Amino acid sequence: MSPDQTSAWLLSRLETLESRIAHQEHWLDTLDEAVAAQEKRLTHLERINSVMQQKLRDQQQALLDVDMASPRPEDEVPPHY
């Protein structure tokens, strides 16, 4: 290879590598944005899950309180006793 051909080949190779690096940087930025969005969504869903669990516990406790407050038919003494 002549020096001009070697120089042209190296320049072409350098441009190809720079292009690949730019493409990879773009995808890295895109993936970083996607991960950040998923982390934000996960945090939001965890908050919703926590609220829903608390509401479920509150409803279960309210049902237990109602069951304890009102007499159940099997606990009542028949009138003839």
PDB file of N, CA, C and O in Angstrom:
ATOM      1  N   MET A   1       0.844  -1.181   0.000  1.00  0.00           N
ATOM      2  CA  MET A   1       0.000   0.000   0.000  1.00  0.00           C
ATOM      3  C   MET A   1       0.887   1.241   0.000  1.00  0.00           C
ATOM      4  O   MET A   1       1.906   1.307   0.686  1.00  0.00           O
ATOM      5  N   SER A   2       0.474   2.188  -0.769  1.00  0.00           N
ATOM      6  CA  SER A   2       1.231   3.449  -0.800  1.00  0.00           C
ATOM      7  C   SER A   2       0.850   4.287   0.411  1.00  0.00           C
ATOM      8  O   SER A   2      -0.195   4.043   1.015  1.00  0.00           O
ATOM      9  N   PRO A   3       1.652   5.250   0.777  1.00  0.00           N
ATOM     10  CA  PRO A   3       1.334   6.090   1.924  1.00  0.00           C
ATOM     11  C   PRO A   3      -0.017   6.789   1.778  1.00  0.00           C
ATOM     12  O   PRO A   3      -0.732   6.958   2.767  1.00  0.00           O
ATOM     13  N   ASP A   4      -0.376   7.196   0.560  1.00  0.00           N
ATOM     14  CA  ASP A   4      -1.675   7.842   0.351  1.00  0.00           C
ATOM     15  C   ASP A   4      -2.821   6.863   0.580  1.00  0.00           C
ATOM     16  O   ASP A   4      -3.843   7.214   1.170  1.00  0.00           O
ATOM     17  N   GLN A   5      -2.640   5.637   0.110  1.00  0.00           N
ATOM     18  CA  GLN A   5      -3.674   4.615   0.321  1.00  0.00           C
ATOM     19  C   GLN A   5      -3.793   4.260   1.807  1.00  0.00           C
ATOM     20  O   GLN A   5      -4.899   4.096   2.322  1.00  0.00           O
ATOM     21  N   THR A   6      -2.668   4.145   2.479  1.00  0.00           N
ATOM     22  CA  THR A   6      -2.671   3.840   3.903  1.00  0.00           C
ATOM     23  C   THR A   6      -3.357   4.952   4.677  1.00  0.00           C
ATOM     24  O   THR A   6      -4.157   4.690   5.575  1.00  0.00           O
ATOM     25  N   SER A   7      -3.046   6.186   4.330  1.00  0.00           N
ATOM     26  CA  SER A   7      -3.663   7.327   4.985  1.00  0.00           C
ATOM     27  C   SER A   7      -5.171   7.349   4.739  1.00  0.00           C
ATOM     28  O   SER A   7      -5.940   7.599   5.667  1.00  0.00           O
ATOM     29  N   ALA A   8      -5.598   7.094   3.519  1.00  0.00           N
ATOM     30  CA  ALA A   8      -7.027   7.075   3.182  1.00  0.00           C
ATOM     31  C   ALA A   8      -7.726   5.932   3.914  1.00  0.00           C
ATOM     32  O   ALA A   8      -8.839   6.091   4.414  1.00  0.00           O
ATOM     33  N   TRP A   9      -7.056   4.771   3.971  1.00  0.00           N
ATOM     34  CA  TRP A   9      -7.641   3.626   4.657  1.00  0.00           C
ATOM     35  C   TRP A   9      -7.793   3.917   6.154  1.00  0.00           C
ATOM     36  O   TRP A   9      -8.831   3.619   6.745  1.00  0.00           O
ATOM     37  N   LEU A  10      -6.751   4.502   6.764  1.00  0.00           N
ATOM     38  CA  LEU A  10      -6.812   4.847   8.181  1.00  0.00           C
ATOM     39  C   LEU A  10      -7.893   5.891   8.452  1.00  0.00           C
ATOM     40  O   LEU A  10      -8.609   5.805   9.450  1.00  0.00           O
ATOM     41  N   LEU A  11      -8.008   6.872   7.566  1.00  0.00           N
ATOM     42  CA  LEU A  11      -9.044   7.892   7.723  1.00  0.00           C
ATOM     43  C   LEU A  11     -10.438   7.269   7.622  1.00  0.00           C
ATOM     44  O   LEU A  11     -11.330   7.608   8.399  1.00  0.00           O
ATOM     45  N   SER A  12     -10.619   6.363   6.668  1.00  0.00           N
ATOM     46  CA  SER A  12     -11.901   5.670   6.508  1.00  0.00           C
ATOM     47  C   SER A  12     -12.215   4.837   7.750  1.00  0.00           C
ATOM     48  O   SER A  12     -13.341   4.830   8.247  1.00  0.00           O
ATOM     49  N   ARG A  13     -11.200   4.142   8.233  1.00  0.00           N
ATOM     50  CA  ARG A  13     -11.376   3.309   9.425  1.00  0.00           C
ATOM     51  C   ARG A  13     -11.724   4.174  10.638  1.00  0.00           C
ATOM     52  O   ARG A  13     -12.589   3.809  11.434  1.00  0.00           O
ATOM     53  N   LEU A  14     -11.052   5.317  10.780  1.00  0.00           N
ATOM     54  CA  LEU A  14     -11.315   6.232  11.879  1.00  0.00           C
ATOM     55  C   LEU A  14     -12.740   6.768  11.808  1.00  0.00           C
ATOM     56  O   LEU A  14     -13.424   6.848  12.828  1.00  0.00           O
ATOM     57  N   GLU A  15     -13.187   7.132  10.627  1.00  0.00           N
ATOM     58  CA  GLU A  15     -14.564   7.631  10.455  1.00  0.00           C
ATOM     59  C   GLU A  15     -15.580   6.553  10.804  1.00  0.00           C
ATOM     60  O   GLU A  15     -16.610   6.836  11.415  1.00  0.00           O
ATOM     61  N   THR A  16     -15.286   5.323  10.415  1.00  0.00           N
ATOM     62  CA  THR A  16     -16.179   4.205  10.721  1.00  0.00           C
ATOM     63  C   THR A  16     -16.270   4.005  12.243  1.00  0.00           C
ATOM     64  O   THR A  16     -17.359   3.820  12.787  1.00  0.00           O
ATOM     65  N   LEU A  17     -15.140   4.045  12.904  1.00  0.00           N
ATOM     66  CA  LEU A  17     -15.130   3.872  14.365  1.00  0.00           C
ATOM     67  C   LEU A  17     -15.841   5.019  15.053  1.00  0.00           C
ATOM     68  O   LEU A  17     -16.590   4.792  16.003  1.00  0.00           O
ATOM     69  N   GLU A  18     -15.629   6.243  14.600  1.00  0.00           N
ATOM     70  CA  GLU A  18     -16.316   7.390  15.189  1.00  0.00           C
ATOM     71  C   GLU A  18     -17.827   7.269  15.001  1.00  0.00           C
ATOM     72  O   GLU A  18     -18.599   7.604  15.899  1.00  0.00           O
ATOM     73  N   SER A  19     -18.234   6.798  13.852  1.00  0.00           N
ATOM     74  CA  SER A  19     -19.657   6.613  13.576  1.00  0.00           C
ATOM     75  C   SER A  19     -20.250   5.558  14.515  1.00  0.00           C
ATOM     76  O   SER A  19     -21.341   5.741  15.055  1.00  0.00           O
ATOM     77  N   ARG A  20     -19.531   4.467  14.701  1.00  0.00           N
ATOM     78  CA  ARG A  20     -20.011   3.413  15.589  1.00  0.00           C
ATOM     79  C   ARG A  20     -20.097   3.908  17.025  1.00  0.00           C
ATOM     80  O   ARG A  20     -21.052   3.593  17.735  1.00  0.00           O
ATOM     81  N   ILE A  21     -19.104   4.685  17.458  1.00  0.00           N
ATOM     82  CA  ILE A  21     -19.112   5.224  18.818  1.00  0.00           C
ATOM     83  C   ILE A  21     -20.293   6.177  18.998  1.00  0.00           C
ATOM     84  O   ILE A  21     -20.964   6.141  20.029  1.00  0.00           O
ATOM     85  N   ALA A  22     -20.548   7.022  18.013  1.00  0.00           N
ATOM     86  CA  ALA A  22     -21.678   7.951  18.101  1.00  0.00           C
ATOM     87  C   ALA A  22     -22.989   7.183  18.199  1.00  0.00           C
ATOM     88  O   ALA A  22     -23.867   7.544  18.982  1.00  0.00           O
ATOM     89  N   HIS A  23     -23.124   6.117  17.401  1.00  0.00           N
ATOM     90  CA  HIS A  23     -24.327   5.288  17.435  1.00  0.00           C
ATOM     91  C   HIS A  23     -24.484   4.633  18.810  1.00  0.00           C
ATOM     92  O   HIS A  23     -25.582   4.610  19.366  1.00  0.00           O
ATOM     93  N   GLN A  24     -23.398   4.108  19.352  1.00  0.00           N
ATOM     94  CA  GLN A  24     -23.451   3.463  20.666  1.00  0.00           C
ATOM     95  C   GLN A  24     -23.777   4.476  21.761  1.00  0.00           C
ATOM     96  O   GLN A  24     -24.519   4.160  22.692  1.00  0.00           O
ATOM     97  N   GLU A  25     -23.236   5.679  21.661  1.00  0.00           N
ATOM     98  CA  GLU A  25     -23.556   6.717  22.646  1.00  0.00           C
ATOM     99  C   GLU A  25     -25.037   7.078  22.590  1.00  0.00           C
ATOM    100  O   GLU A  25     -25.672   7.296  23.621  1.00  0.00           O
ATOM    101  N   HIS A  26     -25.577   7.140  21.377  1.00  0.00           N
ATOM    102  CA  HIS A  26     -27.011   7.423  21.229  1.00  0.00           C
ATOM    103  C   HIS A  26     -27.835   6.339  21.912  1.00  0.00           C
ATOM    104  O   HIS A  26     -28.760   6.648  22.663  1.00  0.00           O
ATOM    105  N   TRP A  27     -27.510   5.067  21.659  1.00  0.00           N
ATOM    106  CA  TRP A  27     -28.268   3.974  22.272  1.00  0.00           C
ATOM    107  C   TRP A  27     -28.073   3.933  23.780  1.00  0.00           C
ATOM    108  O   TRP A  27     -28.998   3.585  24.514  1.00  0.00           O
ATOM    109  N   LEU A  28     -26.896   4.281  24.246  1.00  0.00           N
ATOM    110  CA  LEU A  28     -26.645   4.329  25.681  1.00  0.00           C
ATOM    111  C   LEU A  28     -27.523   5.404  26.330  1.00  0.00           C
ATOM    112  O   LEU A  28     -28.100   5.180  27.394  1.00  0.00           O
ATOM    113  N   ASP A  29     -27.618   6.558  25.690  1.00  0.00           N
ATOM    114  CA  ASP A  29     -28.494   7.625  26.207  1.00  0.00           C
ATOM    115  C   ASP A  29     -29.955   7.171  26.204  1.00  0.00           C
ATOM    116  O   ASP A  29     -30.693   7.425  27.155  1.00  0.00           O
ATOM    117  N   THR A  30     -30.362   6.501  25.131  1.00  0.00           N
ATOM    118  CA  THR A  30     -31.738   6.004  25.032  1.00  0.00           C
ATOM    119  C   THR A  30     -32.036   4.984  26.130  1.00  0.00           C
ATOM    120  O   THR A  30     -33.085   5.039  26.771  1.00  0.00           O
ATOM    121  N   LEU A  31     -31.114   4.064  26.339  1.00  0.00           N
ATOM    122  CA  LEU A  31     -31.301   3.054  27.386  1.00  0.00           C
ATOM    123  C   LEU A  31     -31.300   3.694  28.775  1.00  0.00           C
ATOM    124  O   LEU A  31     -32.059   3.277  29.649  1.00  0.00           O
ATOM    125  N   ASP A  32     -30.460   4.696  28.979  1.00  0.00           N
ATOM    126  CA  ASP A  32     -30.422   5.397  30.261  1.00  0.00           C
ATOM    127  C   ASP A  32     -31.764   6.067  30.541  1.00  0.00           C
ATOM    128  O   ASP A  32     -32.260   6.022  31.666  1.00  0.00           O
ATOM    129  N   GLU A  33     -32.346   6.684  29.526  1.00  0.00           N
ATOM    130  CA  GLU A  33     -33.660   7.312  29.687  1.00  0.00           C
ATOM    131  C   GLU A  33     -34.729   6.267  30.006  1.00  0.00           C
ATOM    132  O   GLU A  33     -35.601   6.494  30.846  1.00  0.00           O
ATOM    133  N   ALA A  34     -34.651   5.121  29.328  1.00  0.00           N
ATOM    134  CA  ALA A  34     -35.638   4.059  29.562  1.00  0.00           C
ATOM    135  C   ALA A  34     -35.520   3.523  30.989  1.00  0.00           C
ATOM    136  O   ALA A  34     -36.532   3.295  31.651  1.00  0.00           O
ATOM    137  N   VAL A  35     -34.306   3.323  31.457  1.00  0.00           N
ATOM    138  CA  VAL A  35     -34.108   2.815  32.818  1.00  0.00           C
ATOM    139  C   VAL A  35     -34.611   3.836  33.839  1.00  0.00           C
ATOM    140  O   VAL A  35     -35.240   3.465  34.830  1.00  0.00           O
ATOM    141  N   ALA A  36     -34.336   5.119  33.600  1.00  0.00           N
ATOM    142  CA  ALA A  36     -34.810   6.155  34.518  1.00  0.00           C
ATOM    143  C   ALA A  36     -36.333   6.191  34.553  1.00  0.00           C
ATOM    144  O   ALA A  36     -36.922   6.338  35.624  1.00  0.00           O
ATOM    145  N   ALA A  37     -36.979   6.059  33.392  1.00  0.00           N
ATOM    146  CA  ALA A  37     -38.445   6.055  33.339  1.00  0.00           C
ATOM    147  C   ALA A  37     -39.000   4.827  34.056  1.00  0.00           C
ATOM    148  O   ALA A  37     -40.001   4.931  34.766  1.00  0.00           O
ATOM    149  N   GLN A  38     -38.371   3.677  33.882  1.00  0.00           N
ATOM    150  CA  GLN A  38     -38.840   2.466  34.555  1.00  0.00           C
ATOM    151  C   GLN A  38     -38.647   2.568  36.058  1.00  0.00           C
ATOM    152  O   GLN A  38     -39.488   2.094  36.821  1.00  0.00           O
ATOM    153  N   GLU A  39     -37.561   3.172  36.492  1.00  0.00           N
ATOM    154  CA  GLU A  39     -37.338   3.347  37.927  1.00  0.00           C
ATOM    155  C   GLU A  39     -38.408   4.261  38.524  1.00  0.00           C
ATOM    156  O   GLU A  39     -38.909   4.010  39.620  1.00  0.00           O
ATOM    157  N   LYS A  40     -38.749   5.316  37.798  1.00  0.00           N
ATOM    158  CA  LYS A  40     -39.795   6.231  38.266  1.00  0.00           C
ATOM    159  C   LYS A  40     -41.138   5.506  38.346  1.00  0.00           C
ATOM    160  O   LYS A  40     -41.879   5.660  39.316  1.00  0.00           O
ATOM    161  N   ARG A  41     -41.441   4.718  37.318  1.00  0.00           N
ATOM    162  CA  ARG A  41     -42.707   3.959  37.313  1.00  0.00           C
ATOM    163  C   ARG A  41     -42.730   2.914  38.430  1.00  0.00           C
ATOM    164  O   ARG A  41     -43.756   2.725  39.084  1.00  0.00           O
ATOM    165  N   LEU A  42     -41.619   2.248  38.646  1.00  0.00           N
ATOM    166  CA  LEU A  42     -41.538   1.245  39.708  1.00  0.00           C
ATOM    167  C   LEU A  42     -41.769   1.888  41.075  1.00  0.00           C
ATOM    168  O   LEU A  42     -42.486   1.337  41.911  1.00  0.00           O
ATOM    169  N   THR A  43     -41.169   3.039  41.295  1.00  0.00           N
ATOM    170  CA  THR A  43     -41.370   3.753  42.556  1.00  0.00           C
ATOM    171  C   THR A  43     -42.841   4.108  42.740  1.00  0.00           C
ATOM    172  O   THR A  43     -43.392   3.962  43.831  1.00  0.00           O
ATOM    173  N   HIS A  44     -43.467   4.571  41.671  1.00  0.00           N
ATOM    174  CA  HIS A  44     -44.894   4.920  41.718  1.00  0.00           C
ATOM    175  C   HIS A  44     -45.741   3.686  42.018  1.00  0.00           C
ATOM    176  O   HIS A  44     -46.646   3.745  42.850  1.00  0.00           O
ATOM    177  N   LEU A  45     -45.457   2.580  41.355  1.00  0.00           N
ATOM    178  CA  LEU A  45     -46.220   1.351  41.577  1.00  0.00           C
ATOM    179  C   LEU A  45     -46.009   0.802  42.990  1.00  0.00           C
ATOM    180  O   LEU A  45     -46.935   0.255  43.590  1.00  0.00           O
ATOM    181  N   GLU A  46     -44.798   0.947  43.517  1.00  0.00           N
ATOM    182  CA  GLU A  46     -44.551   0.505  44.891  1.00  0.00           C
ATOM    183  C   GLU A  46     -45.367   1.346  45.873  1.00  0.00           C
ATOM    184  O   GLU A  46     -45.887   0.822  46.858  1.00  0.00           O
ATOM    185  N   ARG A  47     -45.479   2.642  45.607  1.00  0.00           N
ATOM    186  CA  ARG A  47     -46.299   3.504  46.468  1.00  0.00           C
ATOM    187  C   ARG A  47     -47.768   3.087  46.397  1.00  0.00           C
ATOM    188  O   ARG A  47     -48.440   2.998  47.424  1.00  0.00           O
ATOM    189  N   ILE A  48     -48.261   2.833  45.196  1.00  0.00           N
ATOM    190  CA  ILE A  48     -49.651   2.390  45.027  1.00  0.00           C
ATOM    191  C   ILE A  48     -49.865   1.066  45.745  1.00  0.00           C
ATOM    192  O   ILE A  48     -50.880   0.882  46.417  1.00  0.00           O
ATOM    193  N   ASN A  49     -48.925   0.148  45.611  1.00  0.00           N
ATOM    194  CA  ASN A  49     -49.028  -1.151  46.270  1.00  0.00           C
ATOM    195  C   ASN A  49     -49.101  -0.983  47.786  1.00  0.00           C
ATOM    196  O   ASN A  49     -49.896  -1.647  48.453  1.00  0.00           O
ATOM    197  N   SER A  50     -48.286  -0.111  48.313  1.00  0.00           N
ATOM    198  CA  SER A  50     -48.291   0.128  49.761  1.00  0.00           C
ATOM    199  C   SER A  50     -49.640   0.688  50.219  1.00  0.00           C
ATOM    200  O   SER A  50     -50.182   0.261  51.238  1.00  0.00           O
ATOM    201  N   VAL A  51     -50.167   1.631  49.469  1.00  0.00           N
ATOM    202  CA  VAL A  51     -51.473   2.219  49.816  1.00  0.00           C
ATOM    203  C   VAL A  51     -52.568   1.158  49.741  1.00  0.00           C
ATOM    204  O   VAL A  51     -53.419   1.079  50.627  1.00  0.00           O
ATOM    205  N   MET A  52     -52.548   0.355  48.703  1.00  0.00           N
ATOM    206  CA  MET A  52     -53.571  -0.681  48.542  1.00  0.00           C
ATOM    207  C   MET A  52     -53.480  -1.729  49.656  1.00  0.00           C
ATOM    208  O   MET A  52     -54.506  -2.196  50.150  1.00  0.00           O
ATOM    209  N   GLN A  53     -52.267  -2.097  50.050  1.00  0.00           N
ATOM    210  CA  GLN A  53     -52.116  -3.045  51.155  1.00  0.00           C
ATOM    211  C   GLN A  53     -52.682  -2.463  52.447  1.00  0.00           C
ATOM    212  O   GLN A  53     -53.338  -3.168  53.213  1.00  0.00           O
ATOM    213  N   GLN A  54     -52.430  -1.190  52.686  1.00  0.00           N
ATOM    214  CA  GLN A  54     -52.955  -0.555  53.896  1.00  0.00           C
ATOM    215  C   GLN A  54     -54.484  -0.514  53.857  1.00  0.00           C
ATOM    216  O   GLN A  54     -55.140  -0.773  54.866  1.00  0.00           O
ATOM    217  N   LYS A  55     -55.048  -0.188  52.697  1.00  0.00           N
ATOM    218  CA  LYS A  55     -56.507  -0.161  52.572  1.00  0.00           C
ATOM    219  C   LYS A  55     -57.091  -1.552  52.810  1.00  0.00           C
ATOM    220  O   LYS A  55     -58.123  -1.691  53.466  1.00  0.00           O
ATOM    221  N   LEU A  56     -56.440  -2.563  52.287  1.00  0.00           N
ATOM    222  CA  LEU A  56     -56.913  -3.935  52.485  1.00  0.00           C
ATOM    223  C   LEU A  56     -56.861  -4.309  53.969  1.00  0.00           C
ATOM    224  O   LEU A  56     -57.799  -4.913  54.489  1.00  0.00           O
ATOM    225  N   ARG A  57     -55.764  -3.950  54.655  1.00  0.00           N
ATOM    226  CA  ARG A  57     -55.681  -4.223  56.089  1.00  0.00           C
ATOM    227  C   ARG A  57     -56.772  -3.478  56.854  1.00  0.00           C
ATOM    228  O   ARG A  57     -57.377  -4.026  57.776  1.00  0.00           O
ATOM    229  N   ASP A  58     -57.020  -2.227  56.466  1.00  0.00           N
ATOM    230  CA  ASP A  58     -58.075  -1.444  57.123  1.00  0.00           C
ATOM    231  C   ASP A  58     -59.446  -2.084  56.924  1.00  0.00           C
ATOM    232  O   ASP A  58     -60.248  -2.145  57.856  1.00  0.00           O
ATOM    233  N   GLN A  59     -59.715  -2.561  55.706  1.00  0.00           N
ATOM    234  CA  GLN A  59     -61.002  -3.199  55.430  1.00  0.00           C
ATOM    235  C   GLN A  59     -61.135  -4.508  56.190  1.00  0.00           C
ATOM    236  O   GLN A  59     -62.210  -4.819  56.703  1.00  0.00           O
ATOM    237  N   GLN A  60     -60.068  -5.269  56.268  1.00  0.00           N
ATOM    238  CA  GLN A  60     -60.114  -6.517  57.025  1.00  0.00           C
ATOM    239  C   GLN A  60     -60.368  -6.243  58.509  1.00  0.00           C
ATOM    240  O   GLN A  60     -61.134  -6.949  59.165  1.00  0.00           O
ATOM    241  N   GLN A  61     -59.712  -5.209  59.018  1.00  0.00           N
ATOM    242  CA  GLN A  61     -59.920  -4.853  60.423  1.00  0.00           C
ATOM    243  C   GLN A  61     -61.346  -4.371  60.646  1.00  0.00           C
ATOM    244  O   GLN A  61     -61.954  -4.696  61.666  1.00  0.00           O
ATOM    245  N   ALA A  62     -61.889  -3.596  59.704  1.00  0.00           N
ATOM    246  CA  ALA A  62     -63.264  -3.120  59.825  1.00  0.00           C
ATOM    247  C   ALA A  62     -64.234  -4.294  59.814  1.00  0.00           C
ATOM    248  O   ALA A  62     -65.212  -4.289  60.562  1.00  0.00           O
ATOM    249  N   LEU A  63     -63.984  -5.291  58.985  1.00  0.00           N
ATOM    250  CA  LEU A  63     -64.836  -6.482  58.969  1.00  0.00           C
ATOM    251  C   LEU A  63     -64.749  -7.237  60.291  1.00  0.00           C
ATOM    252  O   LEU A  63     -65.759  -7.724  60.800  1.00  0.00           O
ATOM    253  N   LEU A  64     -63.556  -7.334  60.839  1.00  0.00           N
ATOM    254  CA  LEU A  64     -63.408  -8.010  62.129  1.00  0.00           C
ATOM    255  C   LEU A  64     -64.124  -7.240  63.228  1.00  0.00           C
ATOM    256  O   LEU A  64     -64.753  -7.832  64.105  1.00  0.00           O
ATOM    257  N   ASP A  65     -64.025  -5.906  63.174  1.00  0.00           N
ATOM    258  CA  ASP A  65     -64.699  -5.088  64.186  1.00  0.00           C
ATOM    259  C   ASP A  65     -66.213  -5.251  64.101  1.00  0.00           C
ATOM    260  O   ASP A  65     -66.887  -5.315  65.130  1.00  0.00           O
ATOM    261  N   VAL A  66     -66.756  -5.320  62.881  1.00  0.00           N
ATOM    262  CA  VAL A  66     -68.204  -5.502  62.696  1.00  0.00           C
ATOM    263  C   VAL A  66     -68.602  -6.883  63.198  1.00  0.00           C
ATOM    264  O   VAL A  66     -69.632  -7.030  63.857  1.00  0.00           O
ATOM    265  N   ASP A  67     -67.804  -7.888  62.896  1.00  0.00           N
ATOM    266  CA  ASP A  67     -68.113  -9.252  63.351  1.00  0.00           C
ATOM    267  C   ASP A  67     -68.102  -9.334  64.879  1.00  0.00           C
ATOM    268  O   ASP A  67     -68.927 -10.036  65.463  1.00  0.00           O
ATOM    269  N   MET A  68     -67.203  -8.646  65.514  1.00  0.00           N
ATOM    270  CA  MET A  68     -67.106  -8.700  66.962  1.00  0.00           C
ATOM    271  C   MET A  68     -68.212  -7.882  67.635  1.00  0.00           C
ATOM    272  O   MET A  68     -68.651  -8.212  68.736  1.00  0.00           O
ATOM    273  N   ALA A  69     -68.655  -6.825  66.974  1.00  0.00           N
ATOM    274  CA  ALA A  69     -69.654  -5.942  67.576  1.00  0.00           C
ATOM    275  C   ALA A  69     -71.058  -6.525  67.498  1.00  0.00           C
ATOM    276  O   ALA A  69     -71.837  -6.379  68.440  1.00  0.00           O
ATOM    277  N   SER A  70     -71.382  -7.161  66.431  1.00  0.00           N
ATOM    278  CA  SER A  70     -72.741  -7.696  66.292  1.00  0.00           C
ATOM    279  C   SER A  70     -72.743  -9.187  66.632  1.00  0.00           C
ATOM    280  O   SER A  70     -71.840  -9.925  66.239  1.00  0.00           O
ATOM    281  N   PRO A  71     -73.757  -9.613  67.360  1.00  0.00           N
ATOM    282  CA  PRO A  71     -73.818 -11.033  67.726  1.00  0.00           C
ATOM    283  C   PRO A  71     -74.112 -11.889  66.491  1.00  0.00           C
ATOM    284  O   PRO A  71     -74.898 -11.516  65.621  1.00  0.00           O
ATOM    285  N   ARG A  72     -73.474 -13.007  66.451  1.00  0.00           N
ATOM    286  CA  ARG A  72     -73.722 -13.941  65.359  1.00  0.00           C
ATOM    287  C   ARG A  72     -74.900 -14.833  65.736  1.00  0.00           C
ATOM    288  O   ARG A  72     -75.105 -15.113  66.917  1.00  0.00           O
ATOM    289  N   PRO A  73     -75.668 -15.279  64.761  1.00  0.00           N
ATOM    290  CA  PRO A  73     -76.838 -16.117  65.061  1.00  0.00           C
ATOM    291  C   PRO A  73     -76.479 -17.368  65.876  1.00  0.00           C
ATOM    292  O   PRO A  73     -77.259 -17.774  66.737  1.00  0.00           O
ATOM    293  N   GLU A  74     -75.359 -17.963  65.633  1.00  0.00           N
ATOM    294  CA  GLU A  74     -75.001 -19.177  66.378  1.00  0.00           C
ATOM    295  C   GLU A  74     -74.602 -18.870  67.822  1.00  0.00           C
ATOM    296  O   GLU A  74     -74.553 -19.777  68.653  1.00  0.00           O
ATOM    297  N   ASP A  75     -74.315 -17.600  68.127  1.00  0.00           N
ATOM    298  CA  ASP A  75     -73.971 -17.219  69.499  1.00  0.00           C
ATOM    299  C   ASP A  75     -75.203 -16.861  70.339  1.00  0.00           C
ATOM    300  O   ASP A  75     -75.106 -16.794  71.565  1.00  0.00           O
ATOM    301  N   GLU A  76     -76.336 -16.636  69.714  1.00  0.00           N
ATOM    302  CA  GLU A  76     -77.535 -16.235  70.439  1.00  0.00           C
ATOM    303  C   GLU A  76     -78.181 -17.454  71.117  1.00  0.00           C
ATOM    304  O   GLU A  76     -78.196 -18.560  70.577  1.00  0.00           O
ATOM    305  N   VAL A  77     -78.697 -17.210  72.288  1.00  0.00           N
ATOM    306  CA  VAL A  77     -79.379 -18.256  73.044  1.00  0.00           C
ATOM    307  C   VAL A  77     -80.830 -18.270  72.590  1.00  0.00           C
ATOM    308  O   VAL A  77     -81.469 -17.219  72.533  1.00  0.00           O
ATOM    309  N   PRO A  78     -81.358 -19.444  72.268  1.00  0.00           N
ATOM    310  CA  PRO A  78     -82.764 -19.506  71.865  1.00  0.00           C
ATOM    311  C   PRO A  78     -83.658 -19.037  72.994  1.00  0.00           C
ATOM    312  O   PRO A  78     -83.263 -19.143  74.155  1.00  0.00           O
ATOM    313  N   PRO A  79     -84.852 -18.519  72.709  1.00  0.00           N
ATOM    314  CA  PRO A  79     -85.740 -17.953  73.736  1.00  0.00           C
ATOM    315  C   PRO A  79     -86.210 -18.991  74.762  1.00  0.00           C
ATOM    316  O   PRO A  79     -86.571 -18.602  75.873  1.00  0.00           O
ATOM    317  N   HIS A  80     -86.223 -20.254  74.453  1.00  0.00           N
ATOM    318  CA  HIS A  80     -86.730 -21.237  75.392  1.00  0.00           C
ATOM    319  C   HIS A  80     -85.700 -21.649  76.453  1.00  0.00           C
ATOM    320  O   HIS A  80     -86.012 -22.500  77.287  1.00  0.00           O
ATOM    321  N   TYR A  81     -84.504 -21.091  76.457  1.00  0.00           N
ATOM    322  CA  TYR A  81     -83.517 -21.433  77.492  1.00  0.00           C
ATOM    323  C   TYR A  81     -83.599 -20.519  78.634  1.00  0.00           C
ATOM    324  O   TYR A  81     -82.842 -20.661  79.595  1.00  0.00           O
TER     325      TYR A  81
END
